[in-house]
Amino acid sequence: MFPAIQVQGRAADLLTFPAEDGEPVTMSPMLFGTALDRVTGIGQYQVVQTASSTLRVRLRPDSADAEQVWQTVRGEITHLLKEHEVADVTLERADEAPQQEPGGKFRRIIPQTKP
């Protein structure tokens, strides 16, 4: 007999937001990656959840029109959040570029760190 194993994945990587009905909504970082990977003009991006209802977006556009890239990114994230009935999330455009972690790993989506 084999022991029963239940794979749970990397729960720490999930993003949790307040929902319109008051219940928390948990979303996979892959949803954000899928939405943003189809945006043209992005050289590199990083979405950092700085609070339960705040996302800070770091962009390195590869096109000259950085403002247009930001507007498209903002629209994609807003649409994604509405599809999942997430309530009132603030999107911030960061001044800083996407950053590597101290160990050199680059994460495109960074959930809020729980204390």
N, C-alpha and C positions, 0 to 999 in steps of 0.2 A: 504494500500500500504506500502511496505517496502522500505526504502531508498536504493539507489544503493551504494554498498560498493565495493571498489576495493582494494584487499589485495596486498600490494607491497612487503612484506617480510622485511628482515633486510638488506636494501641496503648498510649499512655501512660495512657489512661483506663480500661484494664482492671484489675480487681482480681485478684490472685493469692494463693491460700491453700494451706496444706499439706493434702494429701489423706490419707485413711485408708490408702491403699496406698503412701504415700511420694512419689508423683508430684505435682507442683503442679497445682492446678485454677485455671484462668483463667475469670473470669466477667465478663460485660458489666454495666455499671452499670444498663442498662435492666431487667435482671432484678430488681434491688432496687427500682427505681422502680415497676415493674408491681406488685410485691407490696405496697409501702407506699401506693401511690395508692388502693388499695381499702379502706384502714383509715379508718373514720369517726372524727372527732374530732381529726384532725391539721390544724392551720392551716399549718404549715410544718415540714419536717424536713431534716436533713442527716446523712449517714452518712460518717464519716471513718475511713479505714483508717490507724491510727497505727502498726501493726506488721503483720508478715505474718499473725499470728493474733489481731489485736485490731481491733474496730470500735467506734468511739465515736459514739453516736447523740445528736444535738442535736435537741431537739423544742420546738416551740411549739404546744401543743394549743389547739384552739379550743373545747374543751368543758371543763367544770368538773372533770371527773375525769381529771386528768393521770396518775394512777397506772394507771388502766384503759387509757388510751391507750398508755402505756409497755409494759404487759404484752402488749397486742395486737401492738404493733410488735416486741417481743422474740420473740414466738411466730412471727410471719411470717418474720422474718429467720432464726430457728433452723430453721424448716421448709425454707426455701429452701436453706440451707447443707447440711442433711441430704440433700435431693434431689440435690445435686451431689456428695455424698460428701466434703464438706469436714470435716476433723478438727479438733476442739477449738479453736474460735474463741471468744474472750472478747468478750462484748458489754458495753459500758460505757454507762451513762446519763449524759450530760454535764449539768453544771449550767448551762453557757452556752447561749444561744440560737443558732440557725443564723446563720451569718455570711457576708457578702459578701467577695469577694476584694478586694484593694486597688484594682483597676481598676473595681470596681463590679459585676462579674459574680457571679451567684449559682449555685453548683454544688450540686446535691442530693447527689451521690455523689462523694467525693474519694478516689481511690486513694492508696496509700502512695507517698510521694516516694522515688524511688531516689537514693542518694547519687552 
